[in-house]
């Protein structure tokens, strides 16, 4: 009896990441516990993507989110540095977005096909092509907006507003590239990355030996370096294009 209570207490005191690891290692009770406990978390993130209330008992989108959360449990790797919930949020949202894109594409293409009979389709292939291209562009624009909204929320955790970025970004190209390089070094060194994520402060003492710029320069560009680090750390597909190839 005492052993069972102690075991129950230990499980309840485990960090979420430790619980996820247990589920990865075949603990089915822990897996079902996580899938049940985090249904509100799943519903919230699915609802944010769908822009509507999600009923877990009725909406297909919730089922997609639940499957995605299960996939996130199996795929999570602590070595990447992000918390499990941050990782799961991205996986759930991406999967639901892909599902919605797939469903919308079916509806768009069906409506396009239904507008014309066979003869008319032969006469208007360019209109069909244009409609499909327009849909793809609108979908990409929507994904960009969602990614920027997620980025804004993440910046707020570090007391940085999106508006700040227009003010703090280094004006000269060399200075900007140097700051991006600092962010890459911070991200690529596991010890530095973990220390920063834990404290939300740049580990100056440990970081400076890896750099060829002064502490004063790093401090002056602190917010910009953090903003770039977050792009590298999170799954921001479109924002990563902004720093592709810089600081390598």
NUDREN-776690 format. One record per residue (C-alpha): residue number from 1; residue in one letter; x, z negated, y negated. Coordinates in steps of 0.05 Angstrom, whole numbers, plus 32768, in hexadecimal, padded with zeros to 4 digits. Each point is the difference from the previous one (the first is absolute). Example, Ala and Ser with C-alpha at 12.3 -4.5 7.8 and 13.67 -1.06 7.14 Angstrom:
+-----+---+------+------+------+
:   k : r :   xx :   zz :   yy :
+-----+---+------+------+------+
:   1 : a : 80F6 : 7F64 : 805A :
:   2 : s : 801B : 800D : 7FBB :
+-----+---+------+------+------+
//
This chain:
+-----+---+------+------+------+
:   k : r :   xx :   zz :   yy :
+-----+---+------+------+------+
:   1 : x : 8000 : 8000 : 8000 :
:   2 : x : 8037 : 7FEC : 7FCF :
:   3 : x : 8029 : 803E : 8013 :
:   4 : x : 7FC4 : 802C : 7FF2 :
:   5 : x : 7FF4 : 7FE0 : 7FBC :
:   6 : x : 804A : 8007 : 7FEE :
:   7 : x : 7FFF : 8049 : 8015 :
:   8 : x : 7FC2 : 800D : 7FD6 :
:   9 : x : 8020 : 7FDE : 7FC4 :
:  10 : x : 803F : 802B : 8009 :
:  11 : x : 7FD8 : 8040 : 8001 :
:  12 : x : 7FDA : 7FED : 7FC2 :
:  13 : x : 8042 : 7FF0 : 7FDC :
:  14 : x : 8021 : 8041 : 8013 :
:  15 : x : 800A : 8030 : 7FC7 :
:  16 : x : 7FD5 : 803F : 8001 :
:  17 : x : 803E : 8029 : 8010 :
:  18 : x : 800E : 7FD3 : 803C :
:  19 : x : 7FB8 : 8008 : 8017 :
:  20 : x : 8007 : 804C : 7FFA :
:  21 : x : 8040 : 7FFD : 8029 :
:  22 : x : 7FDC : 7FD8 : 8036 :
:  23 : x : 7FC9 : 8035 : 8002 :
:  24 : x : 8035 : 8037 : 8006 :
:  25 : x : 801D : 7FDA : 803B :
:  26 : x : 7FBF : 8002 : 8026 :
:  27 : x : 7FDB : 7FC2 : 7FE9 :
:  28 : x : 7FB9 : 801C : 8005 :
:  29 : x : 7FDF : 7FC1 : 7FE6 :
:  30 : x : 802B : 8003 : 7FC2 :
:  31 : x : 7FF0 : 804A : 7FF8 :
:  32 : x : 7FB4 : 7FF3 : 8003 :
:  33 : x : 8009 : 7FC5 : 7FD1 :
:  34 : x : 8022 : 802C : 7FCC :
:  35 : x : 7FCE : 8038 : 8007 :
:  36 : x : 7FC7 : 7FCF : 7FF7 :
:  37 : x : 801E : 7FD5 : 7FC9 :
:  38 : x : 8014 : 803A : 7FD4 :
:  39 : x : 7FBF : 8027 : 8002 :
:  40 : x : 7FF0 : 7FEC : 7FB8 :
:  41 : x : 8045 : 8018 : 7FEB :
:  42 : x : 7FF3 : 8042 : 8024 :
:  43 : x : 7FBB : 8008 : 7FE2 :
:  44 : x : 801A : 7FF2 : 7FBA :
:  45 : x : 8036 : 8035 : 8004 :
:  46 : x : 7FD2 : 8033 : 8020 :
:  47 : x : 7FCD : 7FF2 : 7FC9 :
:  48 : x : 8035 : 800B : 7FCA :
:  49 : x : 800F : 8045 : 801D :
:  50 : x : 7FB7 : 8013 : 800A :
:  51 : x : 7FE9 : 7FE3 : 7FBD :
:  52 : x : 7FC3 : 7FE0 : 8021 :
:  53 : x : 7FEB : 7FC3 : 8028 :
:  54 : x : 8016 : 8005 : 8048 :
:  55 : x : 7FD5 : 7FE2 : 8037 :
:  56 : x : 802D : 7FF0 : 803C :
:  57 : x : 7FC5 : 8006 : 802F :
:  58 : x : 7FE9 : 8045 : 7FE9 :
:  59 : x : 8034 : 8029 : 7FDA :
:  60 : x : 802F : 802E : 8026 :
:  61 : x : 8034 : 7FF6 : 7FCA :
:  62 : x : 8007 : 7FB7 : 8015 :
:  63 : x : 800E : 8015 : 8048 :
:  64 : x : 8037 : 802E : 7FE6 :
:  65 : x : 801D : 7FC6 : 7FD8 :
:  66 : x : 7FFD : 7FD1 : 803C :
:  67 : x : 8025 : 8033 : 802C :
:  68 : x : 8033 : 8008 : 7FC8 :
:  69 : x : 800A : 7FB5 : 7FFB :
:  70 : x : 800D : 7FFE : 804C :
:  71 : x : 8032 : 8039 : 7FF7 :
:  72 : x : 8021 : 7FD9 : 7FC8 :
:  73 : x : 8009 : 7FC3 : 802E :
:  74 : x : 8022 : 802C : 8034 :
:  75 : x : 802C : 8025 : 7FCD :
:  76 : x : 8015 : 7FC7 : 7FD2 :
:  77 : x : 804A : 7FF3 : 7FFB :
:  78 : x : 801A : 7FC3 : 7FDA :
:  79 : x : 8043 : 8024 : 7FF4 :
:  80 : x : 7FDE : 802C : 7FCD :
:  81 : x : 7FF7 : 7FC4 : 7FD2 :
:  82 : x : 7FB7 : 8006 : 7FED :
:  83 : x : 7FCD : 7FCC : 8013 :
:  84 : x : 7FD0 : 8012 : 8038 :
:  85 : x : 7FC3 : 8000 : 7FD3 :
:  86 : x : 8022 : 802F : 7FCE :
:  87 : x : 8011 : 802E : 803A :
:  88 : x : 7FBB : 7FFB : 8020 :
:  89 : x : 7FDE : 800E : 7FBD :
:  90 : x : 8026 : 8042 : 7FFA :
:  91 : x : 7FF2 : 8014 : 8048 :
:  92 : x : 7FB6 : 7FF1 : 7FFB :
:  93 : x : 7FF8 : 8025 : 7FBE :
:  94 : x : 8027 : 803C : 8017 :
:  95 : x : 7FD8 : 8006 : 8040 :
:  96 : x : 7FBE : 7FFA : 7FDC :
:  97 : x : 8017 : 8033 : 7FCC :
:  98 : x : 8014 : 8030 : 8037 :
:  99 : x : 7FBC : 7FF5 : 8021 :
: 100 : x : 7FDA : 800D : 7FC0 :
: 101 : x : 802A : 803E : 7FF2 :
: 102 : x : 7FF0 : 801A : 8045 :
: 103 : x : 7FB6 : 7FF3 : 7FF9 :
: 104 : x : 7FFD : 801D : 7FBA :
: 105 : x : 8027 : 803D : 8016 :
: 106 : x : 7FCD : 800C : 8037 :
: 107 : x : 7FC7 : 7FFB : 7FCD :
: 108 : x : 8023 : 802C : 7FCD :
: 109 : x : 8012 : 8036 : 8033 :
: 110 : x : 7FBB : 7FFD : 801F :
: 111 : x : 7FDE : 8007 : 7FBD :
: 112 : x : 802E : 803A : 7FEF :
: 113 : x : 7FF0 : 8023 : 8041 :
: 114 : x : 7FB6 : 7FF4 : 7FF8 :
: 115 : x : 7FFF : 801F : 7FBB :
: 116 : x : 8011 : 8044 : 801B :
: 117 : x : 7FE9 : 8028 : 803B :
: 118 : x : 8034 : 8028 : 8027 :
: 119 : x : 7FFC : 803D : 7FD3 :
: 120 : x : 8006 : 7FD7 : 7FC0 :
: 121 : x : 803C : 7FD9 : 801C :
: 122 : x : 8024 : 8042 : 800B :
: 123 : x : 7FF2 : 8013 : 7FB8 :
: 124 : x : 8013 : 7FBC : 7FE2 :
: 125 : x : 803E : 7FE6 : 8026 :
: 126 : x : 8021 : 7FEE : 7FBE :
: 127 : x : 7FC7 : 7FD3 : 7FEC :
: 128 : x : 8006 : 7FDA : 8042 :
: 129 : x : 804B : 7FFA : 7FF7 :
: 130 : x : 7FF8 : 7FE7 : 7FB8 :
: 131 : x : 7FCC : 7FCC : 8015 :
: 132 : x : 802E : 7FE5 : 8037 :
: 133 : x : 803C : 7FFE : 7FD1 :
: 134 : x : 7FD6 : 7FDB : 7FCC :
: 135 : x : 7FEC : 7FCD : 8034 :
: 136 : x : 8048 : 7FF4 : 8014 :
: 137 : x : 8015 : 7FF8 : 7FB7 :
: 138 : x : 7FC7 : 7FCE : 7FF3 :
: 139 : x : 8012 : 7FD9 : 803E :
: 140 : x : 8049 : 7FFC : 7FEC :
: 141 : x : 7FED : 7FEA : 7FBA :
: 142 : x : 7FD4 : 7FC9 : 801D :
: 143 : x : 8039 : 7FE8 : 802D :
: 144 : x : 802F : 7FFE : 7FC4 :
: 145 : x : 7FCF : 7FD6 : 7FD8 :
: 146 : x : 7FF7 : 7FCF : 803A :
: 147 : x : 804B : 7FFA : 8009 :
: 148 : x : 800A : 7FF2 : 7FB6 :
: 149 : x : 7FC9 : 7FCB : 8002 :
: 150 : x : 8022 : 7FDE : 803B :
: 151 : x : 8042 : 8003 : 7FDA :
: 152 : x : 7FE1 : 7FE0 : 7FC2 :
: 153 : x : 7FE7 : 7FC6 : 802B :
: 154 : x : 8045 : 7FF7 : 801F :
: 155 : x : 8022 : 8000 : 7FBC :
: 156 : x : 7FD2 : 7FC9 : 7FE8 :
: 157 : x : 801C : 7FD2 : 8036 :
: 158 : x : 8042 : 8005 : 7FDA :
: 159 : x : 7FE1 : 7FF8 : 7FBB :
: 160 : x : 800C : 8049 : 7FF0 :
: 161 : x : 7FC8 : 802B : 7FE3 :
: 162 : x : 7FFC : 804B : 8009 :
: 163 : x : 8005 : 8007 : 7FB5 :
: 164 : x : 8042 : 7FDA : 8002 :
: 165 : x : 8020 : 8038 : 8027 :
: 166 : x : 7FFA : 8030 : 7FC5 :
: 167 : x : 8025 : 7FCD : 7FD5 :
: 168 : x : 8035 : 7FE7 : 8030 :
: 169 : x : 8016 : 8041 : 8020 :
: 170 : x : 8047 : 8010 : 7FEA :
: 171 : x : 8001 : 8038 : 7FCD :
: 172 : x : 8040 : 8021 : 8017 :
: 173 : x : 8004 : 8024 : 8042 :
: 174 : x : 8041 : 7FDE : 8016 :
: 175 : x : 7FE4 : 7FBB : 7FF1 :
: 176 : x : 7FC0 : 8010 : 8026 :
: 177 : x : 8026 : 801B : 803C :
: 178 : x : 802D : 7FC3 : 8000 :
: 179 : x : 7FC4 : 7FD1 : 8001 :
: 180 : x : 7FE0 : 8027 : 8039 :
: 181 : x : 8042 : 7FFA : 8026 :
: 182 : x : 7FFD : 7FB4 : 7FF7 :
: 183 : x : 7FB9 : 7FFF : 801B :
: 184 : x : 8017 : 8028 : 803D :
: 185 : x : 8039 : 7FD0 : 800E :
: 186 : x : 7FD0 : 7FC5 : 7FF9 :
: 187 : x : 7FD0 : 8022 : 8031 :
: 188 : x : 8033 : 8018 : 8033 :
: 189 : x : 8024 : 7FBE : 8009 :
: 190 : x : 7FD3 : 7FD5 : 802C :
: 191 : x : 801A : 7FBD : 7FE7 :
: 192 : x : 7FF7 : 8013 : 7FB7 :
: 193 : x : 7FBC : 801E : 800D :
: 194 : x : 7FE6 : 7FC3 : 8025 :
: 195 : x : 801A : 7FD1 : 7FCB :
: 196 : x : 7FDF : 8028 : 7FC9 :
: 197 : x : 7FBD : 8005 : 8025 :
: 198 : x : 8001 : 7FB5 : 800C :
: 199 : x : 8012 : 7FEA : 7FB9 :
: 200 : x : 7FE7 : 803D : 7FD8 :
: 201 : x : 8040 : 7FFA : 7FD8 :
: 202 : x : 803D : 802E : 8002 :
: 203 : x : 8038 : 7FDD : 8028 :
: 204 : x : 8034 : 800C : 7FCA :
: 205 : x : 8039 : 7FD9 : 8020 :
: 206 : x : 7FFA : 8025 : 8042 :
: 207 : x : 7FEE : 8043 : 7FE1 :
: 208 : x : 8037 : 8009 : 7FCC :
: 209 : x : 803A : 8009 : 8033 :
: 210 : x : 7FDD : 803F : 8018 :
: 211 : x : 7FFC : 801E : 7FBA :
: 212 : x : 802F : 801F : 7FCE :
: 213 : x : 7FD7 : 7FEC : 7FC3 :
: 214 : x : 7FFC : 7FBF : 7FD9 :
: 215 : x : 7FCF : 7FC7 : 800A :
: 216 : x : 7FE7 : 800C : 7FBA :
: 217 : x : 7FED : 8048 : 8011 :
: 218 : x : 7FDB : 7FEA : 803E :
: 219 : x : 7FDA : 7FCA : 7FDA :
: 220 : x : 7FEE : 8032 : 7FC9 :
: 221 : x : 7FE1 : 802F : 8034 :
: 222 : x : 7FE4 : 7FC8 : 802D :
: 223 : x : 7FB7 : 8015 : 7FFD :
: 224 : x : 8010 : 8049 : 800B :
: 225 : x : 802C : 7FF0 : 803C :
: 226 : x : 7FC8 : 7FD6 : 801E :
: 227 : x : 7FCD : 8037 : 7FF4 :
: 228 : x : 802D : 8033 : 8024 :
: 229 : x : 800E : 7FCF : 8039 :
: 230 : x : 7FB5 : 7FF9 : 800C :
: 231 : x : 7FF9 : 804C : 8005 :
: 232 : x : 8037 : 8000 : 8035 :
: 233 : x : 7FE4 : 7FC4 : 8025 :
: 234 : x : 7FB7 : 8015 : 8004 :
: 235 : x : 7FE2 : 803F : 801E :
: 236 : x : 7FF7 : 8027 : 7FBF :
: 237 : x : 8005 : 8048 : 8016 :
: 238 : x : 7FF5 : 8021 : 7FBC :
: 239 : x : 8027 : 7FCD : 7FD6 :
: 240 : x : 803D : 8008 : 802D :
: 241 : x : 8005 : 8048 : 7FE7 :
: 242 : x : 8012 : 7FE2 : 7FBC :
: 243 : x : 8041 : 7FE3 : 801A :
: 244 : x : 8010 : 8030 : 8039 :
: 245 : x : 804A : 800E : 8003 :
: 246 : x : 8011 : 7FD1 : 7FC6 :
: 247 : x : 8032 : 7FC8 : 800D :
: 248 : x : 8015 : 8019 : 8044 :
+-----+---+------+------+------+
//
